[in-house]
Amino acid sequence: MYAVQIGKLDEATLALKQRESTKRELVNLIDNRIPVVLEEIGRLLREALIILSGSADVGSSPKSTSAATLVITSPNNDAVKGFLTVNGTSIVKGDLTIKFNHYNRGSPYKVTVNNSKPHSLLQLHLARNGVVAATGIVEDSFFAGFDRISLMQMFKRISNQIGQSIQILKAAPEDTLFPARDCDAKMFAPDLPEDLIVEFHVAETSVVCSIFAIQFHRDALPIQIQQLQHKFLTRFRGSLKTSMYKGRHVEILDELAVESVSPQLTRLEAILARIQTICQSTHHKLACVSEI
């Protein structure tokens, strides 16, 4: 009987020591580790915002952390040559020389970005919103005392916001691109002609320039003449893609997409991935420590 009592006492003592150890671990995590983690996340978020906020002196410093001048050149031919300057979330400068076999009689056609009307890249704008929201969550954390559960919820919220930004930058939704969306002709000076589509989007760490030369169907023509016209064009130009654009039938005569890797987007991707890893790791540590 005495041995049984000793055994039970030892078990109770061990359980008490385990609870005390867990409590010390939790206190150390909340009081010492969490503030350091939040400081690091805040620093990374500020760096991400610098990249996404733009610089007032574009071009004055080759080491700008928010602006990047990217070469836009087709790799195997001279279909497109030029450059773009992306500052923060917008395209602010750029020249492209386009040479399509079935556009402008095969002669080069130059387009220039309208400097007075910066073109916002929707994905970067939305990604920035996520970073701003995550920054707000971190800033609020410095003015409140959190328990374990509240901290877990906070890190999950930050991770979700950053995760959404990462997902947004992976690829542009189809409904934001040609032919679902009208080309912004006024982002160029002079305005783009109606039969030339130039658009930009983000694909992870690259800016993608997509160009289409199109021809609108003449709906007023009898259907038989339209069919003959299509047959004639197909004979000399090969198989043509057709689509609906601005509520009208169009044929795509030429098309090209060129990707240019951005150092700023490469850095941004690494920052966002690091923030998400920190949040998920800290959430896991908190989940493994039982609340007393």
C-alpha positions as CSV (number, residue, x, y, z in Angstrom):
1,M,0.0,0.0,0.0
2,Y,2.8,2.4,0.9
3,A,4.5,1.7,-2.5
4,V,1.3,2.5,-4.3
5,Q,0.9,5.8,-2.5
6,I,4.6,6.6,-3.3
7,G,3.9,5.8,-7.0
8,K,0.8,8.0,-7.1
9,L,2.7,10.8,-5.3
10,D,5.5,10.5,-7.9
11,E,3.0,10.7,-10.7
12,A,1.4,13.8,-9.2
13,T,4.7,15.4,-8.7
14,L,5.8,14.6,-12.2
15,A,2.5,16.0,-13.6
16,L,3.0,19.2,-11.5
17,K,6.5,19.6,-12.7
18,Q,5.4,19.1,-16.3
19,R,2.7,21.8,-15.9
20,E,5.1,24.2,-14.4
21,S,7.6,23.5,-17.2
22,T,4.9,24.1,-19.8
23,K,3.8,27.3,-18.1
24,R,7.4,28.6,-18.1
25,E,7.8,27.6,-21.7
26,L,4.6,29.5,-22.6
27,V,5.5,32.6,-20.6
28,N,9.0,32.6,-22.2
29,L,7.4,32.2,-25.7
30,I,4.9,35.0,-25.2
31,D,7.1,37.4,-23.2
32,N,10.4,36.9,-25.0
33,R,10.1,35.2,-28.4
34,I,6.8,36.6,-29.7
35,P,7.9,40.3,-29.5
36,V,11.1,39.4,-31.5
37,V,9.1,37.5,-34.1
38,L,6.6,40.4,-34.5
39,E,9.5,42.8,-34.8
40,E,11.0,40.7,-37.6
41,I,7.6,40.4,-39.4
42,G,7.2,44.1,-39.1
43,R,10.6,44.7,-40.7
44,L,9.8,42.4,-43.6
45,L,6.4,44.0,-44.1
46,R,8.0,47.5,-44.2
47,E,10.5,46.2,-46.9
48,A,7.6,44.8,-48.9
49,L,5.8,48.1,-48.7
50,I,8.8,50.0,-49.9
51,I,8.9,47.7,-53.0
52,L,5.2,48.2,-53.6
53,S,4.9,51.9,-52.8
54,G,7.1,53.4,-55.5
55,S,9.7,56.1,-55.5
56,A,9.4,59.8,-56.3
57,D,12.8,59.9,-58.0
58,V,12.5,57.1,-60.6
59,G,15.6,56.7,-62.6
60,S,17.8,58.8,-60.4
61,S,19.2,55.8,-58.6
62,P,20.2,52.5,-60.2
63,K,19.8,50.8,-56.8
64,S,16.2,51.9,-56.3
65,T,14.3,49.3,-54.2
66,S,10.9,50.1,-55.6
67,A,11.5,50.9,-59.3
68,A,12.8,48.5,-62.0
69,T,13.5,49.0,-65.7
70,L,12.8,45.7,-67.5
71,V,13.9,44.7,-71.0
72,I,11.0,43.5,-73.1
73,T,12.4,41.6,-76.1
74,S,11.1,38.6,-77.9
75,P,13.9,35.9,-77.6
76,N,14.0,34.4,-81.1
77,N,13.0,37.3,-83.4
78,D,12.4,41.0,-83.6
79,A,8.7,40.9,-83.1
80,V,9.0,43.2,-80.0
81,K,11.9,45.2,-78.6
82,G,11.8,47.8,-75.8
83,F,11.7,48.4,-72.1
84,L,9.3,49.1,-69.2
85,T,9.9,50.9,-66.0
86,V,7.7,49.6,-63.1
87,N,7.6,51.9,-60.1
88,G,5.8,50.4,-57.1
89,T,2.5,49.1,-58.5
90,S,2.5,51.1,-61.7
91,I,4.2,51.1,-65.2
92,V,5.4,54.7,-65.5
93,K,7.7,54.6,-68.5
94,G,8.2,52.4,-71.6
95,D,8.8,52.1,-75.3
96,L,7.9,49.1,-77.4
97,T,8.6,48.5,-81.1
98,I,6.3,45.9,-82.5
99,K,6.9,44.1,-85.8
100,F,4.2,41.6,-86.8
101,N,3.9,40.0,-90.2
102,H,0.2,40.8,-90.4
103,Y,0.1,44.3,-88.8
104,N,1.1,47.6,-90.3
105,R,2.1,45.8,-93.5
106,G,4.9,44.1,-91.6
107,S,6.6,47.4,-90.8
108,P,7.7,48.3,-87.2
109,Y,5.1,50.1,-85.1
110,K,6.3,52.0,-82.0
111,V,4.2,52.6,-78.9
112,T,5.1,54.7,-75.9
113,V,3.8,54.6,-72.4
114,N,1.8,57.7,-71.5
115,N,4.0,59.3,-68.7
116,S,1.1,61.4,-67.5
117,K,-1.1,58.4,-66.9
118,P,0.7,55.6,-65.0
119,H,-0.8,52.2,-65.6
120,S,-1.6,50.4,-62.4
121,L,-0.8,46.7,-62.4
122,L,-3.9,45.3,-60.7
123,Q,-2.2,42.3,-59.1
124,L,0.5,44.5,-57.5
125,H,-2.2,46.9,-56.2
126,L,-4.2,44.0,-54.6
127,A,-1.0,42.4,-53.2
128,R,-0.1,45.7,-51.6
129,N,-3.6,45.8,-50.0
130,G,-2.8,42.5,-48.4
131,V,0.6,43.7,-47.1
132,V,-1.0,46.8,-45.7
133,A,-3.7,44.8,-43.9
134,A,-1.0,42.5,-42.4
135,T,0.9,45.5,-41.3
136,G,-2.1,46.8,-39.5
137,I,-2.5,43.5,-37.6
138,V,1.1,43.6,-36.5
139,E,0.9,47.2,-35.4
140,D,-2.3,46.6,-33.4
141,S,-0.5,43.7,-31.6
142,F,1.9,46.1,-29.8
143,F,-1.0,47.7,-28.0
144,A,-2.7,44.7,-26.6
145,G,-1.9,41.8,-24.3
146,F,-2.6,38.5,-25.9
147,D,-3.1,35.0,-24.6
148,R,-2.0,31.9,-26.5
149,I,-5.3,31.5,-28.4
150,S,-5.4,35.1,-29.4
151,L,-1.8,35.0,-30.6
152,M,-2.5,31.9,-32.7
153,Q,-5.5,33.7,-34.3
154,M,-3.3,36.7,-34.9
155,F,-0.6,34.8,-36.7
156,K,-3.2,32.9,-38.7
157,R,-4.7,36.2,-39.9
158,I,-1.3,37.6,-40.9
159,S,-0.5,34.4,-42.7
160,N,-3.9,34.5,-44.5
161,Q,-3.4,38.0,-45.7
162,I,0.1,37.3,-47.0
163,G,-1.0,34.0,-48.5
164,Q,-3.7,35.9,-50.5
165,S,-1.0,38.3,-51.8
166,I,1.2,35.4,-52.8
167,Q,-1.7,33.8,-54.7
168,I,-2.6,37.0,-56.4
169,L,0.9,37.4,-57.8
170,K,1.0,33.9,-59.3
171,A,-1.2,34.6,-62.3
172,A,-3.7,37.1,-63.5
173,P,-7.4,36.0,-63.6
174,E,-8.7,35.4,-67.2
175,D,-11.4,38.0,-66.7
176,T,-8.8,40.7,-66.3
177,L,-7.1,40.0,-69.6
178,F,-7.9,40.2,-73.4
179,P,-10.4,39.4,-74.7
180,A,-12.5,39.5,-71.5
181,R,-11.3,42.9,-70.6
182,D,-10.9,46.0,-72.8
183,C,-7.4,47.2,-73.5
184,D,-6.5,50.5,-71.9
185,A,-5.6,52.4,-75.1
186,K,-4.9,55.6,-73.2
187,M,-2.0,54.2,-71.3
188,F,0.0,54.9,-74.4
189,A,0.6,58.2,-76.2
190,P,-0.8,58.5,-78.7
191,D,-3.7,56.2,-77.9
192,L,-3.4,52.6,-79.2
193,P,-5.3,51.9,-82.4
194,E,-8.4,49.7,-81.9
195,D,-6.8,46.8,-83.7
196,L,-3.7,46.5,-81.5
197,I,-3.9,45.1,-78.0
198,V,-1.0,45.6,-75.5
199,E,-1.5,44.5,-71.9
200,F,0.6,43.7,-68.9
201,H,0.2,41.4,-65.9
202,V,2.3,39.7,-63.3
203,A,3.3,36.0,-63.2
204,E,5.1,35.4,-59.9
205,T,8.4,37.2,-60.3
206,S,7.9,38.4,-63.9
207,V,6.1,41.1,-65.7
208,V,4.4,39.7,-68.8
209,C,3.7,41.8,-71.9
210,S,1.1,40.4,-74.2
211,I,0.4,41.8,-77.7
212,F,-2.3,41.0,-80.1
213,A,-3.0,42.3,-83.6
214,I,-6.7,41.8,-84.3
215,Q,-9.2,42.4,-87.1
216,F,-12.8,43.1,-86.4
217,H,-15.4,41.3,-88.5
218,R,-17.5,43.6,-90.6
219,D,-20.9,42.6,-89.3
220,A,-22.6,44.7,-92.0
221,L,-21.3,42.4,-94.7
222,P,-23.4,39.4,-95.8
223,I,-22.4,36.2,-94.1
224,Q,-21.3,34.6,-97.4
225,I,-18.8,37.4,-98.0
226,Q,-17.5,37.2,-94.4
227,Q,-17.0,33.5,-94.9
228,L,-15.1,34.0,-98.1
229,Q,-13.0,36.7,-96.5
230,H,-12.1,34.4,-93.6
231,K,-11.3,31.6,-96.1
232,F,-9.0,33.9,-98.1
233,L,-7.2,35.2,-95.0
234,T,-6.8,31.7,-93.6
235,R,-5.3,30.5,-96.8
236,F,-2.5,33.0,-96.8
237,R,-2.0,33.4,-93.0
238,G,-2.7,29.9,-91.7
239,S,-5.3,29.0,-89.1
240,L,-6.7,32.1,-87.4
241,K,-8.0,32.3,-83.9
242,T,-11.4,34.0,-83.4
243,S,-12.9,35.5,-80.3
244,M,-15.4,38.0,-79.0
245,Y,-14.0,41.4,-78.0
246,K,-16.1,44.5,-77.1
247,G,-19.2,42.5,-78.1
248,R,-17.9,41.9,-81.6
249,H,-16.3,39.1,-83.5
250,V,-12.5,39.5,-84.0
251,E,-9.8,37.4,-85.6
252,I,-6.4,37.3,-84.0
253,L,-3.9,37.9,-86.7
254,D,-0.7,37.8,-84.6
255,E,0.0,37.4,-80.9
256,L,3.0,37.3,-78.6
257,A,3.7,37.2,-74.9
258,V,7.1,38.2,-73.4
259,E,8.1,37.7,-69.8
260,S,10.8,39.8,-68.1
261,V,12.0,38.8,-64.6
262,S,11.9,41.7,-62.1
263,P,14.5,41.9,-59.3
264,Q,11.9,43.7,-57.2
265,L,9.3,41.0,-57.7
266,T,11.9,38.3,-57.0
267,R,12.7,40.0,-53.7
268,L,9.1,40.6,-52.9
269,E,8.3,36.9,-53.4
270,A,11.1,35.9,-51.0
271,I,9.9,38.4,-48.4
272,L,6.3,37.2,-48.5
273,A,7.3,33.6,-48.4
274,R,9.5,34.3,-45.4
275,I,6.7,36.1,-43.5
276,Q,4.3,33.2,-44.1
277,T,6.9,30.6,-42.9
278,I,7.5,32.6,-39.7
279,C,3.7,32.9,-39.1
280,Q,3.1,29.2,-39.7
281,S,6.0,28.2,-37.5
282,T,5.1,30.4,-34.6
283,H,1.4,29.3,-34.8
284,H,2.6,25.7,-34.6
285,K,4.8,26.4,-31.6
286,L,1.9,28.1,-29.8
287,A,-0.4,25.2,-30.7
288,C,2.0,22.7,-29.2
289,V,2.1,24.5,-25.8
290,S,-0.9,23.7,-23.7
291,E,-2.5,26.7,-22.0
292,I,-2.5,26.6,-18.2
